[in-house]
Amino acid sequence: MIRAALTVLTLLCATSVAAQEQVARSGGALLRGLDKVSGRTTDMEIAVGEALRYGRLEVRLGECRYPAADPSSDAYAQLTIRDLSQNLTLFSGWMVASSPALSALDDARYDVWVISCKS
């Protein structure tokens, strides 16, 4: 049982390392915001290391990665989203463009998600 678990763990680690080798980094990202009250969507370009203001939110991009073999296929962005009115971090982690609900911002008024990485 333990040997099988170790074999599976080793396989997962090897797959993870192989996947990391095929990922490229970008200098920025294209995000989309939705104001649920007005119904208005806003596209926002942001550079790595920068922050932008969206309503009462501050959105900071730590990193944006994409598959090196197919840059237009998916994007993975490390974001920190803060509510400036409450001085509270609402989201901190990775968002995936192809699966925005997998790791999403939880806010009553705003949605923010990743569209693509930008160079």
C-alpha positions as CSV (number, residue, x, y, z in Angstrom):
1,M,0.0,0.0,0.0
2,I,2.7,2.5,1.0
3,R,4.8,1.4,-2.0
4,A,1.9,2.1,-4.4
5,A,1.3,5.5,-2.8
6,L,5.0,6.4,-3.2
7,T,4.9,5.3,-6.8
8,V,1.9,7.5,-7.5
9,L,3.5,10.4,-5.7
10,T,6.7,10.0,-7.7
11,L,4.8,9.9,-10.9
12,L,2.9,13.1,-10.0
13,C,6.1,14.9,-9.1
14,A,7.7,13.9,-12.4
15,T,4.6,15.1,-14.3
16,S,4.6,18.3,-12.4
17,V,8.3,19.0,-13.2
18,A,7.7,18.2,-16.9
19,A,4.8,20.5,-17.0
20,Q,6.8,23.3,-15.4
21,E,9.4,23.1,-18.0
22,Q,6.8,23.8,-20.7
23,V,5.5,27.0,-19.2
24,A,6.5,30.5,-20.2
25,R,6.2,33.7,-18.3
26,S,4.6,36.9,-19.5
27,G,5.2,40.5,-18.6
28,G,1.5,41.2,-18.1
29,A,-2.1,40.0,-18.3
30,L,-5.5,40.9,-19.6
31,L,-8.2,40.7,-17.0
32,R,-11.9,41.2,-17.2
33,G,-14.0,42.7,-14.5
34,L,-17.8,42.6,-14.0
35,D,-19.7,45.1,-12.0
36,K,-22.7,42.9,-11.0
37,V,-24.8,46.0,-10.1
38,S,-24.5,47.9,-13.4
39,G,-23.8,44.8,-15.5
40,R,-20.8,46.5,-17.1
41,T,-17.7,44.6,-18.0
42,T,-14.3,46.2,-18.2
43,D,-11.1,44.8,-19.8
44,M,-8.0,45.7,-17.9
45,E,-4.3,45.3,-18.9
46,I,-1.9,45.1,-16.1
47,A,1.9,44.5,-15.9
48,V,3.6,42.0,-13.6
49,G,4.3,43.7,-10.3
50,E,1.7,46.5,-10.8
51,A,-1.6,47.2,-9.2
52,L,-4.8,48.7,-10.7
53,R,-8.0,50.0,-9.2
54,Y,-11.3,48.5,-10.1
55,G,-14.1,50.1,-8.2
56,R,-13.2,49.7,-4.5
57,L,-10.8,46.9,-5.4
58,E,-7.1,46.9,-5.8
59,V,-5.9,44.2,-8.2
60,R,-2.2,43.3,-8.1
61,L,-0.6,40.9,-10.6
62,G,2.3,38.8,-9.3
63,E,2.9,36.6,-12.3
64,C,1.3,35.4,-15.5
65,R,2.2,32.0,-17.1
66,Y,1.0,30.3,-20.2
67,P,1.9,27.0,-22.1
68,A,5.0,27.7,-24.1
69,A,3.9,25.5,-27.0
70,D,0.6,27.3,-27.4
71,P,0.5,30.8,-25.9
72,S,-3.1,31.5,-26.8
73,S,-4.5,28.3,-25.2
74,D,-4.6,29.2,-21.5
75,A,-3.3,31.6,-18.9
76,Y,-2.5,31.2,-15.2
77,A,-2.2,34.4,-13.2
78,Q,-1.2,35.0,-9.6
79,L,-3.4,37.7,-8.3
80,T,-3.9,39.5,-5.0
81,I,-7.2,41.4,-4.8
82,R,-7.9,43.7,-1.9
83,D,-11.0,45.6,-0.8
84,L,-9.7,49.1,-0.1
85,S,-12.8,50.3,1.7
86,Q,-12.4,47.5,4.3
87,N,-8.6,47.0,4.1
88,L,-9.2,43.3,3.5
89,T,-7.6,40.8,1.1
90,L,-10.5,39.1,-0.8
91,F,-8.4,36.9,-3.0
92,S,-4.8,35.8,-3.1
93,G,-3.7,32.9,-5.3
94,W,-3.7,31.6,-8.9
95,M,-6.6,32.1,-11.3
96,V,-6.9,29.9,-14.4
97,A,-8.4,31.5,-17.6
98,S,-10.0,28.3,-18.8
99,S,-11.6,27.5,-15.4
100,P,-12.4,30.8,-13.6
101,A,-14.7,29.2,-11.1
102,L,-12.0,26.8,-9.9
103,S,-10.3,29.6,-8.0
104,A,-12.5,32.7,-8.0
105,L,-12.9,36.0,-6.3
106,D,-15.8,36.0,-3.8
107,D,-17.4,39.4,-3.7
108,A,-21.0,40.6,-3.7
109,R,-20.5,43.3,-6.3
110,Y,-17.4,42.5,-8.4
111,D,-16.1,39.6,-10.4
112,V,-12.5,39.6,-11.8
113,W,-11.1,36.9,-14.0
114,V,-8.1,36.2,-16.3
115,I,-8.5,36.4,-20.0
116,S,-4.9,35.9,-21.3
117,C,-1.2,36.7,-20.7
118,K,0.3,39.7,-22.5
119,S,3.9,40.3,-23.5
